[in-house]
Structures are given as structure tokens and as C-alpha cells.
């Protein structure tokens, strides 16, 4: 269950503030999300999660902001002239972070038509109806990202956000199952909305494998609250 916000958010929030970041990296920010997950053949699930920005540090030679998630994962983000990148990942049980070459979360310029490419993996597909569990549930898939709009409006539990950056991504791959008896055509589609001065406010994700028993699924994740660091703390 997410932590309730200490400061209530206004129901009407502008995303047009000049100079504000679309992916805040200052320490002390806390984000709470509500996620609704639909998987074919099962009842919908409602999940809640939080993420908190920790003080900056070095990951190798890179200045990063660690972001601690409720499940114990820590993601490491870095800002640069070309955009915001995910540069590392650490599980709760690990002492050393795994460094990535760097995949962009947002690529500059923040304008319609900006494109980039990033590696990804399926996270929703599950095997069903087969005792062999032959379907790989974590499949590598390359994703093509594009900024579709920069003035989109989004309403989520945290409020109504205007002038947001809308990012879409899509990928396709073909894989054999472990028993080599099925060929799956895997598709992933993602849409994300980022608000200036707030960050990620909504994300949708759909994963399909071309057949019902592959556990085709989709989710919608929405911002429930955000707590900004106070100058007086």
C-alpha cells in the first residue's frame, strides 16, 4: 500500500512551468503509483508502489541519482546534454550495482518526432495451461521510442496535468518456446506521459504473444501522489 501524501496535490496542475524537469532527479522526491494489471483468464489486480530519490552518488565515473523502489530495487539515473538515462540497477540482495551502457528514458530535444532505440524485456507475459512452463516469461525485445506530442493533457488520481510530453514505444520479436513446438510473435507497446515539474504521471503497457495461453496482458499505472523536497527541511 502506498504512503499517503503529506501535502495534498491540487486538482488542476499546469505542466508548462519554464525550467522544470520532466524527470526530477533531486533527492527527496517521492512518487506513489496505482497500477491496474489485466492478464487474460485472471481477475484484474490492483497494485500500489512508491519510489524515492536518494542523495546523488557516483556509479563508476558517472554522477547518478539512485531511486529506491518499494520492492527493494534501486535504479540509477543520470542527466546529460542528450537526455535522461537509466545507467544502473541493483537488487536489494546485491552489494554491487549492475552498470548499463545507458538507455534513454527521455531523449532531447523534447519535441515531437525525437526518436531513440533501447533494449527492453517482457515483464507481463506468463505461461498458462502447460505443466512444462515452456514459455519464457522474460524475453529480450528491442524497443523504438518516439516523442509523439509535447502538449498532451492527462487526468490521473494526483490531478489534471496539461502540456505533457507523450512518449510511445513499440517492439516486435519472434521466439521459439523451450519445447520448440510453438513460435510466438511477441509484441510490446508502451505509452508514457511526463509532466514538467512532476515527472512520470501515467504509463500504459501491453504485451501479447499471439495466443491466449501465453498470458497476454496489459497494465495502466497512474500517479496517485508526489511529495516534493521542502526547502525548509
N, C-alpha and C positions, 0 to 999 in steps of 0.2 A: 504494500500500500504506500502510495506516495506521501511525502510530508506536506502538510498544509502550508500554504504561503504565509509568511509573516506580514506581508504587505499586500493588500488586495490590488489586483490589476484593474485598470479602467476598462469599461466595456467597449470603448472606442479609442483605438490607438493608431496613430499615424506611423507609417514606416518611412517617411520621407526626410527624416532629420539628417541634415548635412553632416558629413564626417563620421557618422556612426557605422559601426561594423556590422556586417550581415552574419558574422560568426564570432561573437565575443570571446576573447581569449584571456581577459584579465582574471586574476584569481578572485575567488569568492562568489562567482556567478553560480546559481543553482537552477536547474531546469527540471520540471516534472511533466511526464507524459502519460497519456492514457492511450493504450493500443488495443484495438479490436482485431482479433485474428479469426479468419474463417478458413477451415480446411474441409474439403469435400468429405461428406459422410460423418462428420462430427459436429457437435454443438459449438457455436461461437465461444471464444474465450476473451475475457477482458483482463488485460494486464496493465499494471502501473509500474513505472520506473523513474529513477532520478539520475541526474548526472551533475557533478560538481567540479568546477575548475579549481585546481590546486596551484600553489605557487610555482612560478617558472623554474626550469632547471635545464641542464644540458642532457641531450641524448646523443652520445658520441660528440660530434663537433657542432651539433645543431641546437639552437635555443628553442625550447619547446614549452608548451603548456600541457601538463598532464590533466586529463579529465577522468575522474573516478566515477564509475558507474555502480549502480546498486548491487549488481551481481558480483562485484569484486574486480571486474576488468578495469584496466587503466588504458586509455587511448592517448596518444601523444600527438599534438597538433603543432604545426609551425606556420607562421605567416611570412610571406616573401613578396617580392615585387610582382611575381606571376600569379599569386593567389594563395589560398589556404590549402595546406597539405596534411594528410594523415601520414606520419612518419614512423610510428611505432605502436606496439601492442604488448600488453603484459597481463597475464592471468594472475589471480590472487595468490596462487600457489607457487608462482615463479619469482625468483630473485632478480633475474635479468630480463630486461625487455627485449623483444624481438624487433629489430630495426627493419623498416621497409625502405625501398628506394625512394618512396614518396608518391602517393597517389592523391590527386587533387580532389578536394571536396567542393571548392569553388574556384573557378579559373577566371582571371582578369583578361580583358576588361569585362565588367559586369554589364553586358549589353546583349540584346537579342542576337543570336547567331554564333556566339562564342561556343566553341566545341572542344572537347578533350576526350581522351581514352583512358580507361582504368581497368585493372583486373578486378574481378569480383568472384563471389561464390554463392551458390544457393544456400538459403538458410531456412526455408519453409517446407521444402519437399520432404515427404515421409513415405516409406514403403507401407502398404497395407494389403492384407489378404494373402500374403505369401509368408510361409514359415521360414523360407530361406533368407529373407531380408536382403534380396539380391540388389535392390535399387540403392545406389549410392545417394545419400541424402545431402552430401556436401560436395557439389560439383563445381569445378572451376569454370568460369564463364567471363569472357571479356565484354565490357560494357562501354557503349558510346554515349557520352553525355553531351547535352546542349542546353544553353540558356534559351528558353522559349519566349519568356516575357520578363519585363522588368517593372511592370505596373499592374500586377495582379492583386486582387482582393481576396482575403481568406478569413473566414469566421471559424474559430475554434473555442473550446471552453475558456481559454485565457483572455479572449477578447476578439475584436474585429480589427484586422490588420490591413492596411492599404499600401499600394505601391510596392508589393513584394516581388522578389526575384523568384521566378518559377523555373526549375531545372528538371529536365526529363532525361531518362536513360533507358536504353534497351540493349539486350544481348540475346544471342541465339547460339546453341551448340547442340551437337548430336553425340550421344554416348551409348555404348553397349552396357547392358546390365551385367552383373557378376556372373550369371549363368550363360551369357551370350545368346539368350533366347529372345531378347527384346531389344529393340533400338528405340531410344527415347529422344524425342525432339524437344529440347528444353528451351523455354523462353522466359526471360525475366524483363519486367517493365517496372520502372521506378519514376515517381514524380515527387519533387520536394519543393517546399516554399520557404524562403528565408526573408525575415523582416529586419530592416535596418534598426540597429539599437536593441535587437532582441535575439536574433539567430533563427534556428530552425523552428518553425511553428507548425508545420504539417508535413507528413510523408505518407505516400501510399506505395505498396509493393505487391506485385502479382508474379507468381511463379507457376508455370504449367509444364507438364511433360508429355502431353498428347494422349493421356489415357487416365481413366478415373482412378485406378488403383495406385497410381503414382502419388496420390495425395496432393493434387493441385490445390493451391492456397493463395490467399491474399490477405493483406493487413492494411489498416489505416491507423496511423499514430498521430495524435494531436497534442499540442502544448496545453497543459492544464494550469500551470503557473510558472513564473520565473521570479527569482529573487536576485536583485542586483546588489553588488557590494556597496556598502554605505561609506561615504567619506568620513563619517563620524565614528566608525568602528576602530 
